[in-house]
Amino acid sequence: MKIIGIIASPHKEGNTAWAVNKILEGAKGRGAETRSWSFSDLDISPCRGCLCCHDGSDRGCVIDDDMQELYDALDDADAIILGSPVYMGQMSAQAKIFTDRLFAKISPRFSPHYKEKVTKQKLVLVFTQGNPDPGMFREYFDYTKKMFRMLEFDVKDVVVIAGMREKPAHEHKDLLTAMNKVGSSLVSE
Ligand SMILES: Cc1cc2nc3c(=O)[nH]c(=O)nc-3n(C[C@H](O)[C@H](O)[C@H](O)COP(=O)(O)O)c2cc1C
């Protein structure tokens, strides 16, 4: 099983990166092949809305940036862990850019792959937030889950890591075990 992590945070070693990588570690422990990318290392532009990816050709997205590497990785992945910090009650701008660029995945370039694949790609959404109440942005998280389901992802889990204002993720007791478990159960499902 191939699982990729997308860390849509400007911090390479922040809370979101920690959580995504611990989930991947849990999956790796169960034999999954894992890799992660951090937006801190990537140059990815917003969707231009040119619709070239939907013009009937198989060229996919025409923007020549680091998203092309992610398209290849996405094409190959059985499961995706998408992590984002909560910014102003929503996903980060990086996560939104990534999500918008998924529009090209519905293009002919990807359709042979999806026709062959009977199962949908699994997706785990991971949000980290400063606020200590994990229910604070519940409506937004539910909406986001629904939106990714509409994009044909099999959303397995929405992990909300709250209380980052108080102390960073790696200092929160029990989080390590919880994250590893999210990863390992993704493989055993
Ligand atoms: C611009 C900005 C906006 C934020 N907005 C919120 C928010 O609306 N609610 C919240 O609970 N935390 C908010 N936070 C805190 C982050 O979500 C939190 O610190 C997160 O864990 C950071 O993740 P990172 O370490 O991966 O960057 C905000 C932080 C920043 C920088």
The ligand as an SDF file (V2000), in Angstrom:
LIG
                    3D

 31 33  0  0  0  0  0  0  0  0999 V2000
   -2.5790   33.1310   10.3030 C   0  0  0  0  0  0  0  0  0  0  0  0
   -2.9980   32.1690   11.3940 C   0  0  0  0  0  0  0  0  0  0  0  0
   -4.3310   31.9520   11.6400 C   0  0  0  0  0  0  0  0  0  0  0  0
   -4.7350   31.0620   12.6220 C   0  0  0  0  0  0  0  0  0  0  0  0
   -6.0680   30.8980   12.8460 N   0  0  0  0  0  0  0  0  0  0  0  0
   -6.4730   30.0340   13.8010 C   0  0  0  0  0  0  0  0  0  0  0  0
   -7.8620   29.8560   14.0640 C   0  0  0  0  0  0  0  0  0  0  0  0
   -8.7260   30.4360   13.4290 O   0  0  0  0  0  0  0  0  0  0  0  0
   -8.2130   29.0000   15.0580 N   0  0  0  0  0  0  0  0  0  0  0  0
   -7.2870   28.3030   15.8030 C   0  0  0  0  0  0  0  0  0  0  0  0
   -7.6820   27.5350   16.6810 O   0  0  0  0  0  0  0  0  0  0  0  0
   -5.9640   28.4460   15.5640 N   0  0  0  0  0  0  0  0  0  0  0  0
   -5.5410   29.2890   14.5850 C   0  0  0  0  0  0  0  0  0  0  0  0
   -4.1920   29.4340   14.3350 N   0  0  0  0  0  0  0  0  0  0  0  0
   -3.2250   28.5850   15.0660 C   0  0  0  0  0  0  0  0  0  0  0  0
   -2.7480   27.3870   14.1990 C   0  0  0  0  0  0  0  0  0  0  0  0
   -3.8350   26.7000   13.6340 O   0  0  0  0  0  0  0  0  0  0  0  0
   -1.9580   26.3790   15.0300 C   0  0  0  0  0  0  0  0  0  0  0  0
   -0.9110   27.0020   15.7170 O   0  0  0  0  0  0  0  0  0  0  0  0
   -1.4260   25.2500   14.1560 C   0  0  0  0  0  0  0  0  0  0  0  0
   -1.1380   24.1290   14.9390 O   0  0  0  0  0  0  0  0  0  0  0  0
   -0.1560   25.6540   13.4000 C   0  0  0  0  0  0  0  0  0  0  0  0
    0.2950   24.5620   12.6460 O   0  0  0  0  0  0  0  0  0  0  0  0
    1.8110   24.4330   12.1290 P   0  0  0  0  0  0  0  0  0  0  0  0
    2.6960   24.3290   13.3420 O   0  0  0  0  0  0  0  0  0  0  0  0
    1.8300   23.2200   11.2950 O   0  0  0  0  0  0  0  0  0  0  0  0
    2.0790   25.6560   11.3220 O   0  0  0  0  0  0  0  0  0  0  0  0
   -3.7670   30.3460   13.3770 C   0  0  0  0  0  0  0  0  0  0  0  0
   -2.3930   30.5740   13.1200 C   0  0  0  0  0  0  0  0  0  0  0  0
   -2.0190   31.4590   12.1510 C   0  0  0  0  0  0  0  0  0  0  0  0
   -0.5420   31.7010   11.8830 C   0  0  0  0  0  0  0  0  0  0  0  0
  1  2  1  0
  2  3  1  0
  2 30  2  0
  3  4  2  0
  4  5  1  0
  4 28  1  0
  5  6  2  0
  6  7  1  0
  6 13  1  0
  7  8  2  0
  7  9  1  0
  9 10  1  0
 10 11  2  0
 10 12  1  0
 12 13  2  0
 13 14  1  0
 14 15  1  0
 14 28  1  0
 15 16  1  0
 16 17  1  0
 16 18  1  0
 18 19  1  0
 18 20  1  0
 20 21  1  0
 20 22  1  0
 22 23  1  0
 23 24  1  0
 24 25  2  0
 24 26  1  0
 24 27  1  0
 28 29  2  0
 29 30  1  0
 30 31  1  0
M  END
$$$$
